[in-house]
Amino acid sequence: MPDEELLAGAAKKKLSEPAVLRAQVERMLKSGKAHGFVENFTGQWLDLRSIDATTPDKKLYPEADELLKVSMVQESEAFFAELLNGDLAVANVIHSDFAMLNSRLAAHYEIPGVNGEQFRKVKLPAESPRGGVLTQAAVLKVTANGTTTSPVLRGAWVLKRLLGRPPAPPPPGIGSIEPDTRGATTVREQLAKHRDSETCASCHREIDPPGFALEAFDVIGGFREHYRSQGEGKMVTVKNALQQRLYVKLGPPVDSTGELSDGQAFANIQEYKRLLLNDPDQVLTALAGILVTYATG
């Protein structure tokens, strides 16, 4: 509830004055209660409350552990708090040159030199696929299931949560893509058949590009060049695990290329983010709308 100072300002009709409003916002953000806002807003906006909705398959993702899951959520909360406290540009939602990391998440992201469980601001290498909200492990986990990723689910999430353009619901009777955990086909190959219908293609022109760009990340947000397989495949050691001697099988190579609905092509997640940053106002408008929705319940 508003405190006495806010209630007094409202009674005097002072809160609509820009200088007073800004001062009150700054005071509230410095309050100990601000963490509650960060936790609840990111929980709603980024679907962090759904972090336990799926359990990664232990054969496919043996490196998934409880500390990693907890760290995922804390990263997203710490990142949003950093945007607030540093008064940083909203464009950082799409891409930032830093990430908020502890040792467990740094190992997951294959970023050396981060020790301890305390989160801190870490400068990212120039061409790192990380940075921003899009490539945070928590976001990548809540937009996947325990075994496979879906460009459709992730693409729709990006349109709704980050770009303010939620896609229309699918027409009745449209089937979904069945996951192939044996590694015989890729999601992109299955989706190509799904898009044969013009009814489907019109929506998928918007939905699929962000989903394709995010195919470079697995169901727990690890960067990948190959899918993992429960069938045939080369046995390799998991790189991004704290424990050693964890092995998985590699399936087909990942293709994270795509094309926006206006014809602009991208080769990877880095190029996709650069295309989004050509129009940062779409992110600003979307976030403003989400904040209003949150504030008014």
Residue pairs with C-beta under 8 A, 6 or more apart in sequence:
2 10
5 24
5 27
6 15
6 24
9 15
9 20
9 24
14 20
15 21
15 24
28 34
29 84
29 85
34 81
34 84
35 81
38 77
38 80
38 81
38 84
39 77
40 294
41 80
41 291
41 294
42 48
42 76
42 77
42 80
43 49
44 294
45 161
45 290
45 294
46 76
46 133
46 136
46 138
46 139
46 142
46 161
47 139
47 142
47 143
47 157
47 161
48 73
48 76
48 77
48 138
48 142
50 142
51 69
51 72
51 73
51 138
51 141
51 142
52 69
53 142
54 141
54 144
54 145
54 146
54 219
55 146
56 64
56 141
56 146
56 147
56 219
56 220
57 146
57 147
57 181
58 64
59 230
59 248
60 147
60 181
60 219
60 228
60 230
60 248
61 218
61 219
61 220
61 222
61 228
61 248
62 238
62 241
62 246
62 247
62 248
63 108
63 220
63 222
63 238
63 240
63 241
63 242
63 243
63 246
64 220
65 242
67 104
67 117
68 104
68 105
68 108
68 137
68 220
69 141
71 102
71 104
71 105
71 108
71 117
71 137
72 105
72 136
72 137
72 138
72 141
72 221
73 138
74 102
74 119
75 99
75 100
75 101
75 102
75 105
75 119
75 136
75 137
75 138
76 133
76 136
76 138
76 139
78 100
78 119
79 96
79 99
79 100
79 133
79 136
82 88
82 98
82 100
82 121
83 90
83 92
83 93
88 96
89 280
90 280
90 283
90 284
90 287
91 277
91 280
91 283
92 132
93 132
93 133
93 162
93 283
93 287
94 132
94 133
94 134
94 162
94 273
94 276
94 277
94 280
94 283
95 131
95 132
95 134
95 273
95 274
95 276
95 277
96 124
96 131
96 132
97 123
97 124
97 131
98 121
98 122
98 123
98 124
98 131
99 109
99 111
99 121
99 122
99 124
99 130
99 131
100 119
100 120
100 121
100 122
101 109
101 111
101 114
101 119
101 120
101 122
102 114
102 116
102 117
102 118
102 119
102 120
103 114
103 115
103 116
103 117
104 117
104 242
105 137
106 112
106 113
106 114
106 122
107 240
107 241
107 242
108 137
108 220
108 221
108 222
108 240
109 130
109 137
109 223
109 240
110 223
110 239
110 240
111 122
111 124
111 125
111 128
111 130
114 120
114 122
124 130
124 131
127 270
129 135
129 216
129 217
129 223
129 268
129 269
129 270
131 273
132 273
133 139
133 162
134 158
134 162
134 210
134 214
134 269
134 273
135 214
135 217
135 221
135 269
136 221
137 220
137 221
137 222
138 221
139 157
139 221
140 154
140 214
140 217
140 218
140 219
140 220
140 221
141 219
141 220
141 221
143 149
143 150
143 153
143 154
143 157
143 214
144 150
144 153
144 154
144 218
144 219
145 179
145 219
146 219
147 179
147 181
147 219
148 179
148 180
148 181
148 187
148 219
149 187
149 214
149 215
149 217
149 218
149 219
150 177
150 187
150 211
151 187
151 188
151 191
151 207
151 208
151 210
151 211
151 212
151 214
151 215
152 177
152 191
152 204
152 207
152 208
152 211
153 211
154 210
154 211
154 214
155 167
155 206
155 207
155 208
155 209
155 210
155 211
155 212
155 214
156 166
156 167
156 207
156 211
158 210
158 211
158 214
159 165
159 166
159 167
159 206
159 207
159 210
160 166
160 167
161 286
161 290
162 283
162 286
163 276
163 282
163 283
163 286
164 282
164 285
164 286
164 289
164 290
165 206
165 282
165 286
167 203
167 206
167 207
168 203
170 200
170 203
171 199
174 199
174 200
175 194
177 187
177 190
177 191
177 194
178 190
180 190
181 229
181 230
181 231
182 229
182 230
182 231
182 232
183 227
183 228
183 229
183 230
183 231
183 232
183 233
183 249
183 251
183 252
184 231
185 252
186 227
186 252
186 254
186 255
187 215
188 212
188 215
188 255
191 204
191 208
194 200
194 204
195 201
195 204
195 208
205 261
206 261
208 258
209 258
209 259
209 260
209 261
209 266
209 272
210 272
212 255
212 256
212 257
212 258
213 256
213 258
213 266
213 268
213 269
213 272
213 273
214 256
214 269
215 254
215 255
215 256
216 223
216 224
216 225
216 254
216 256
216 268
216 269
217 223
217 224
217 269
218 224
218 227
218 228
222 240
223 240
224 254
225 253
225 254
226 250
226 251
226 252
226 253
226 254
227 250
227 251
227 252
227 253
227 254
228 248
228 249
228 250
228 251
229 249
229 250
229 251
230 249
231 249
231 251
232 249
233 249
233 250
233 251
234 249
234 250
235 247
235 248
235 249
236 247
236 248
236 249
236 250
237 244
237 245
237 246
237 247
238 246
238 247
238 248
256 267
256 268
256 269
257 265
257 266
257 267
257 268
258 265
258 266
258 272
259 265
259 266
260 266
260 275
264 275
266 272
266 274
266 275
276 282
276 283
